[in-house]
């Protein structure tokens, strides 16, 4: 019975950590007795431990830690009766439980998890100062371009946080992003002045009630922002949902059939309430694997399909150039891929937007490479060409060779080849700085373009090696 319990525990834990049940190197005995209720609790505990995305001071972390510590103590107290098989099973069980504890701690204290929390804290402070606090004091929230830009910058920084493919980190980043993006959407849909109502009470007998509801909706909007950012200790999503639903019922009960203007006004208020209700659905959003695991997203699959096509075209272009054959110019096909990427639905998801942006840059890198190669191929320098102008074209020729290496580069920033490419590109920038146009306008223009081109190659090399993942 003890051995049965150990094997069942190991099986449930290993399934979540390694994707396959533990069998001790042998197939489980089909006639083995059913595991006790305690083991059933362990099996239920595994998924929560392996997908926990919080911090060490969270209540759920402490609960899971207590449960694992309790299990660890029970394993240590088992009497193996001197049997070698039981001793080995106890040791394996202790190691697996210790592994779960360590896994949960590593994710809760991972630098990326702490970075997510720091950015979330910055977002909460910003929303608290600009939106929540003014409304609680009876004032009006200050919605301006500075606030919108600050929130967008935080979204971008969250998007760039690396998760190393870990489910808890992906989950934490996704939850933070969805809430911050929801706040952005609520702010964008917010009327600039809380009491700026489109119709006067004299228009229709129902307008006074609609105006009162509009004021309540404005208050609910502030409560929703506070809820999304974790700044509301009293309200709950369920409570706010009931309030908004009651306002909808009150609007539906109004008789405005005889006035199209008032009817449209009521429709706009109803749509605004529906928009707020939609954001309340985010409460459990982070627990939906299909949402935070974007590898299953149709838009990401479309982007990855384009990237695969670009990779094939890029390799064919590099092979042709290496062999001295410049007749292969799939520029039209590459431009069609950019159009295809523009049509990808990002659903306002910043991670999908970033994935699409990077794919577009990959296509554009090949297009600019082809354009420069074509220009170099057909260039015919004049006998009296300005020396500085000729020097810029010499640098452009060097940059074309380096860009070919960058396009084919598939390594990391610590690699010697990366450091060499970075150094050579920097030298070309220095060479351009040393060019004196001497007032020659074509040289000024071409040097400026060459500098931008070199900087774009460096940026592309940096993007290829920053280990970003959706």
Secondary structure, DSSP 8 states (H G I E B T S, - for coil): -HHHHHHHHHHHHHHHHHSS---TTS---TT-----HHHHHHHHHHHHHHH--S-TTSHHHHHHHHHHHHHHHHHHT---TT-HHHHHHHHHHHHHHHHHHHHHHHHHT-HHHHHHHHHHHHHHHHHIIIIIHHHHTTS-----HHHHHHHHHHHHHHHH---TT-HHHHHHHHHHHHHHHHHHHHHHTS-SSTT--SS-GGG-TTHHHHHHHHHHHHHHHHHHHHHHTT--SS--HHHHHHHHHHHHHHHHTS--TT-HHHHHHHHHHHHHHHHHHHHHGGGGGGG-HHHH-GGG-HHHHHHHHHHHHHHHHHHHHHHHHHTT------HHHHHHHHHHHHT---TT-HHHHHHHHHHHHHHHHHHHHHHHHHHHHH----TT--HHHHHHHHHHHHHHHHHHHHHH----TTSHHHHHHHHHHHHHHHHHHT---TT-HHHHHHHHHHHHHHHHHHHHHHHHTS----
